[in-house]
Amino acid sequence: MINGAAQADVAILVVDSRRGEFETGFEFGGQTREHALLLRALGVSQLICAVNKMDTIEWSQERFEEIVKKLSSFLKSSGYKESDVTYVPVSGWTGDNLITPNNPPLSWYQNNDNLLNTKLNGVICGATLIDLIDRLKPPERPISKPFRLCITDVYRATGIGAGTVSISGRIDCGGIEINERLLLRPSNDQVTVKTIQIENINVSSAFAGDNVTLNIQGVDPTHLFIGNVICDPEYPIPCATIIQARIIIFNILVPILPGTPIVFHFKSMQEQGKITNLIEELDRSTGELKRNNPRLLTKNSSGVIEITLQRQICCELYSDVKELGRFMLRQSGLTMAAGIITKIIG
């Protein structure tokens, strides 16, 4: 799930409307909460919440509105903007409200006057799931910035030539063409792009936002790992084991202290590390300084911390490249916090 979310612009969160099933997924540590937090931490801001299996509860308006209310409050506290989240009642079993409206129509989910233009509390009455997908806004792409691609998969190429390796990933910024020379970080191997594929179709160039497969030459395959970055050799991406970051802490059970072990999730890679210093505690709502050098950081708070990782990662300041400057911290399979990189120390 993390690998897919790291390459996504938008997401559909499917929740079970049945009483007890939704509550299980929504309680502390539940899949619904975890998936929503992971999506936001990985940069997905536009979200469609499909309330599924409505046929099993007789398309109850009361139950749908109850679920929307709970989700709205949680998603807002997790960093989603209300304007970027929509809700739709559906049934995957019957197909109702996926592509075509319910037949017969739901009396409480009709918009007779101005179909698809009236949004109230995240709900557009009359809209199907496909209608909401069509309304999603295309994100801006940092095409003019130096090339960056974080590797999500590595495998040996076939039928192209000796010494050719295939890598997959999403272009985070910039663009490339066939036969262009690039730099692999952190190993600093010089590589040449032999072919570019988008959805198994050969193309001559690709740009920010494209999910591509590149066949490259000139690299030792033992130097290729998920999380490595292919970049512009004139503007190499920084590599570091120590970073400073601003984080938002979720509903954790145990406070964060200096020395707290963490699993650092960045794009589609993960790295062991620890929190080595608590620098500031911030007001979560305003971002204003509350205190310097706090002894601990508790649930639902915010702060500036220093993180030390066991191995180097290739990263950017969030202010320079958002896609390569955001991360999440997990522990024992649960998401503790989401953050942005504010300083690369070394």
C-alpha positions as CSV (number, residue, x, y, z in Angstrom):
1,M,0.0,0.0,0.0
2,I,2.8,2.4,0.9
3,N,4.6,1.8,-2.4
4,G,1.4,2.6,-4.4
5,A,0.5,5.6,-2.3
6,A,4.0,7.0,-2.8
7,Q,3.3,7.3,-6.5
8,A,-0.2,8.6,-6.3
9,D,-1.7,12.1,-6.8
10,V,-5.2,11.3,-5.5
11,A,-6.8,8.4,-3.7
12,I,-10.1,6.6,-3.1
13,L,-10.7,5.5,0.5
14,V,-13.2,2.7,0.6
15,V,-14.9,2.2,4.0
16,D,-17.5,-0.5,5.1
17,S,-20.8,1.1,6.0
18,R,-22.0,-1.9,8.1
19,R,-22.3,-1.1,11.8
20,G,-19.3,-2.6,13.7
21,E,-17.2,-3.0,10.5
22,F,-16.7,0.7,10.0
23,E,-16.0,1.2,13.7
24,T,-13.4,-1.6,13.7
25,G,-11.5,0.1,10.9
26,F,-11.8,3.5,12.4
27,E,-10.8,2.8,16.0
28,F,-7.1,3.3,17.1
29,G,-4.8,1.3,15.0
30,G,-7.6,0.4,12.5
31,Q,-6.9,0.1,8.8
32,T,-9.1,3.1,7.8
33,R,-7.2,5.5,10.1
34,E,-3.8,4.1,9.1
35,H,-4.5,4.3,5.4
36,A,-5.8,7.8,5.6
37,L,-2.7,8.9,7.6
38,L,-0.3,7.2,5.3
39,L,-1.9,8.8,2.2
40,R,-1.7,12.3,3.7
41,A,1.9,11.8,4.9
42,L,2.9,10.7,1.4
43,G,1.5,13.8,-0.2
44,V,-2.0,12.7,-1.3
45,S,-4.2,15.7,-0.7
46,Q,-7.3,15.0,-2.8
47,L,-9.5,12.2,-1.4
48,I,-12.7,10.5,-2.3
49,C,-14.3,8.5,0.5
50,A,-16.5,5.7,-1.0
51,V,-18.9,4.5,1.7
52,N,-19.4,0.9,0.4
53,K,-22.0,-1.9,1.0
54,M,-24.8,0.6,1.4
55,D,-27.2,-2.0,0.0
56,T,-26.7,-4.1,3.2
57,I,-28.0,-1.2,5.4
58,E,-30.9,-0.4,3.0
59,W,-29.1,2.8,1.8
60,S,-29.7,4.5,5.2
61,Q,-29.2,8.2,5.1
62,E,-28.7,8.4,8.9
63,R,-25.9,5.9,8.8
64,F,-24.2,7.5,5.8
65,E,-24.3,10.9,7.5
66,E,-22.9,9.4,10.7
67,I,-19.9,8.0,8.9
68,V,-19.3,11.2,7.0
69,K,-19.3,13.2,10.2
70,K,-16.8,10.9,11.9
71,L,-14.5,10.8,8.8
72,S,-14.7,14.6,8.3
73,S,-13.5,15.3,11.8
74,F,-10.7,12.8,11.6
75,L,-9.5,13.8,8.1
76,K,-9.5,17.5,9.0
77,S,-7.3,16.8,12.1
78,S,-5.0,14.7,9.9
79,G,-4.3,17.7,7.5
80,Y,-6.8,17.3,4.8
81,K,-8.6,20.4,3.5
82,E,-12.4,20.1,3.6
83,S,-12.6,21.3,0.0
84,D,-10.4,18.4,-1.1
85,V,-12.5,15.6,0.4
86,T,-15.7,14.3,-1.0
87,Y,-18.0,11.4,0.1
88,V,-20.2,9.1,-2.0
89,P,-22.5,6.2,-1.0
90,V,-21.9,3.1,-3.2
91,S,-22.5,-0.6,-3.5
92,G,-19.7,-2.6,-5.1
93,W,-22.0,-5.7,-5.1
94,T,-24.9,-4.1,-7.0
95,G,-22.9,-1.5,-8.9
96,D,-25.2,1.3,-7.7
97,N,-23.7,4.8,-7.7
98,L,-20.4,3.7,-9.2
99,I,-20.9,4.7,-12.8
100,T,-24.7,5.2,-12.9
101,P,-27.0,6.5,-10.2
102,N,-29.2,4.3,-8.1
103,N,-32.2,2.9,-9.8
104,P,-34.7,3.9,-8.5
105,P,-33.0,7.1,-7.3
106,L,-32.5,7.7,-3.6
107,S,-34.8,10.4,-2.4
108,W,-32.2,11.9,0.0
109,Y,-29.3,11.7,-2.6
110,Q,-30.9,13.6,-5.5
111,N,-30.0,17.0,-6.9
112,N,-32.8,18.0,-9.1
113,D,-31.9,21.7,-9.6
114,N,-28.1,21.8,-10.3
115,L,-26.6,18.3,-10.6
116,L,-22.9,18.0,-9.6
117,N,-22.6,21.7,-8.6
118,T,-23.8,21.8,-5.1
119,K,-21.4,20.5,-2.4
120,L,-22.6,20.4,1.2
121,N,-20.4,18.9,4.0
122,G,-18.3,17.1,1.4
123,V,-21.3,15.5,-0.3
124,I,-22.5,16.3,-3.9
125,C,-26.0,14.9,-4.1
126,G,-26.6,13.0,-7.2
127,A,-22.9,12.4,-8.0
128,T,-21.6,8.9,-8.7
129,L,-18.1,7.7,-8.0
130,I,-17.0,8.3,-11.6
131,D,-18.4,11.8,-11.4
132,L,-16.2,12.6,-8.4
133,I,-13.2,11.2,-10.2
134,D,-13.8,13.4,-13.2
135,R,-14.0,16.5,-10.8
136,L,-10.5,15.9,-9.4
137,K,-8.0,18.7,-10.0
138,P,-4.8,17.9,-11.9
139,P,-1.8,18.7,-9.7
140,E,0.9,21.2,-10.7
141,R,4.1,19.5,-11.9
142,P,7.6,20.8,-11.1
143,I,8.9,20.3,-14.7
144,S,11.4,23.1,-14.6
145,K,13.4,21.8,-11.7
146,P,16.4,19.5,-11.9
147,F,15.5,15.8,-12.7
148,R,14.8,13.5,-9.8
149,L,13.4,9.9,-9.9
150,C,13.2,7.8,-6.7
151,I,13.5,4.1,-7.6
152,T,10.6,1.9,-6.6
153,D,11.7,-1.3,-8.4
154,V,14.8,-2.8,-9.9
155,Y,15.0,-5.8,-12.3
156,R,17.3,-7.1,-15.1
157,A,16.3,-5.9,-18.6
158,T,15.9,-8.5,-21.4
159,G,16.4,-8.2,-25.1
160,I,18.1,-4.7,-24.9
161,G,21.8,-5.3,-24.5
162,A,24.4,-6.5,-22.0
163,G,24.8,-4.5,-18.9
164,T,21.3,-3.0,-19.1
165,V,19.2,-2.8,-16.0
166,S,15.5,-1.7,-15.7
167,I,14.3,0.6,-13.0
168,S,10.8,1.8,-12.2
169,G,9.6,4.9,-10.4
170,R,7.8,8.2,-10.6
171,I,9.5,11.3,-11.9
172,D,9.3,13.8,-9.1
173,C,10.6,16.8,-11.0
174,G,12.2,17.7,-14.2
175,G,12.3,15.6,-17.4
176,I,14.5,13.2,-19.4
177,E,15.2,12.0,-22.9
178,I,16.7,8.9,-24.4
179,N,20.5,8.7,-24.3
180,E,20.6,11.3,-21.5
181,R,23.4,10.9,-18.9
182,L,22.3,10.8,-15.3
183,L,23.7,10.3,-11.8
184,L,22.7,7.5,-9.4
185,R,22.8,8.6,-5.8
186,P,24.2,7.8,-3.3
187,S,26.6,5.5,-5.2
188,N,27.5,8.3,-7.7
189,D,27.4,5.9,-10.7
190,Q,27.1,7.6,-14.1
191,V,24.3,6.0,-16.1
192,T,22.8,6.4,-19.6
193,V,19.1,6.1,-20.4
194,K,18.7,3.7,-23.3
195,T,14.9,3.4,-23.4
196,I,11.9,5.1,-21.6
197,Q,8.5,3.3,-21.2
198,I,5.2,4.7,-19.9
199,E,2.6,2.0,-19.4
200,N,4.8,-0.5,-21.5
201,I,4.9,2.0,-24.5
202,N,8.3,3.3,-25.6
203,V,8.5,7.1,-25.6
204,S,11.3,9.5,-26.4
205,S,10.9,11.7,-23.2
206,A,9.1,11.8,-19.9
207,F,8.4,14.5,-17.3
208,A,7.4,15.1,-13.7
209,G,4.4,13.1,-12.7
210,D,5.0,10.2,-15.1
211,N,5.4,6.7,-13.8
212,V,8.1,5.2,-16.0
213,T,10.4,2.3,-16.6
214,L,13.9,3.2,-17.6
215,N,16.4,0.8,-19.1
216,I,19.8,2.2,-18.1
217,Q,23.5,1.2,-18.7
218,G,26.7,2.0,-16.9
219,V,25.7,1.0,-13.4
220,D,26.8,-1.9,-11.2
221,P,23.5,-3.7,-10.4
222,T,24.7,-4.2,-6.8
223,H,24.6,-0.4,-6.3
224,L,20.8,-0.3,-7.2
225,F,18.4,-0.3,-4.3
226,I,14.8,0.8,-3.8
227,G,15.0,4.4,-2.5
228,N,18.0,5.4,-4.6
229,V,17.6,8.4,-6.7
230,I,18.5,9.0,-10.4
231,C,19.2,12.7,-10.8
232,D,20.7,15.5,-12.9
233,P,24.5,15.1,-12.6
234,E,24.9,18.9,-12.6
235,Y,22.5,19.2,-9.7
236,P,22.9,16.1,-7.5
237,I,20.4,15.4,-4.8
238,P,21.8,15.7,-1.3
239,C,22.3,12.5,0.8
240,A,22.2,12.4,4.6
241,T,21.9,10.4,7.7
242,I,21.0,13.3,10.0
243,I,18.1,15.7,9.2
244,Q,16.1,18.3,11.0
245,A,12.3,18.1,10.5
246,R,9.0,19.6,11.6
247,I,6.5,16.9,12.5
248,I,2.9,16.6,13.4
249,I,2.3,13.9,16.0
250,F,-0.8,11.7,15.8
251,N,-2.8,10.0,18.6
252,I,0.1,8.0,20.0
253,L,0.0,6.1,23.3
254,V,3.6,6.8,24.4
255,P,5.2,10.3,24.3
256,I,8.2,10.9,22.0
257,L,11.5,11.2,23.9
258,P,15.1,11.7,22.7
259,G,16.4,8.3,21.7
260,T,12.9,7.0,20.6
261,P,13.5,4.4,17.9
262,I,11.5,4.9,14.7
263,V,11.0,3.5,11.2
264,F,11.5,6.3,8.8
265,H,9.2,5.9,5.7
266,F,10.3,8.0,2.8
267,K,8.7,7.5,-0.7
268,S,8.7,3.7,-1.1
269,M,11.7,3.0,1.2
270,Q,12.0,2.6,4.9
271,E,15.0,3.0,7.2
272,Q,15.7,2.3,10.8
273,G,16.6,5.3,13.0
274,K,16.0,7.2,16.1
275,I,15.0,10.7,17.3
276,T,18.2,12.2,18.7
277,N,17.0,15.6,19.7
278,L,13.8,17.5,20.5
279,I,14.5,21.1,19.4
280,E,11.2,22.9,19.7
281,E,7.5,22.3,20.6
282,L,5.1,24.2,18.4
283,D,1.5,25.1,18.5
284,R,-0.1,22.6,16.2
285,S,-2.7,25.1,14.9
286,T,-0.6,28.3,14.4
287,G,2.9,26.9,14.2
288,E,4.1,29.4,16.8
289,L,6.9,28.4,19.3
290,K,5.7,27.1,22.6
291,R,9.0,26.1,24.2
292,N,12.6,25.3,23.3
293,N,14.2,21.9,24.1
294,P,11.1,20.2,25.3
295,R,11.6,17.1,27.5
296,L,9.0,15.2,25.4
297,L,6.4,15.6,22.7
298,T,2.9,14.1,23.4
299,K,0.0,13.0,21.2
300,N,-1.6,15.5,18.9
301,S,1.2,18.0,19.2
302,S,3.8,19.4,16.8
303,G,7.5,20.1,17.0
304,V,10.9,20.4,15.4
305,I,13.2,17.4,15.9
306,E,16.5,15.9,14.8
307,I,16.5,12.4,13.3
308,T,19.5,10.1,12.9
309,L,19.2,7.2,10.4
310,Q,21.3,4.1,10.1
311,R,22.0,4.6,6.4
312,Q,22.0,7.5,4.0
313,I,18.8,8.6,2.3
314,C,18.5,10.9,-0.8
315,C,16.3,13.8,0.1
316,E,15.5,17.4,-0.4
317,L,14.2,20.3,1.7
318,Y,10.5,20.4,1.6
319,S,10.7,24.0,0.6
320,D,12.7,23.0,-2.5
321,V,11.0,19.8,-3.7
322,K,7.8,18.8,-1.7
323,E,7.8,15.3,-3.2
324,L,11.2,14.5,-1.8
325,G,10.9,16.4,1.5
326,R,8.0,14.7,3.2
327,F,8.1,11.5,5.3
328,M,6.3,9.6,8.1
329,L,7.5,8.0,11.3
330,R,6.1,4.6,12.3
331,Q,6.7,2.3,15.2
332,S,5.3,-1.3,15.8
333,G,3.3,-1.0,12.6
334,L,1.5,2.2,13.6
335,T,2.0,5.7,12.2
336,M,3.4,8.0,14.9
337,A,3.9,11.2,13.0
338,A,4.2,12.9,9.6
339,G,6.8,15.5,8.8
340,I,8.7,17.7,6.4
341,I,12.5,18.1,6.1
342,T,13.6,21.6,7.1
343,K,17.4,21.1,7.3
344,I,19.9,18.5,6.0
345,I,22.6,18.2,8.6
346,G,24.9,15.5,7.2
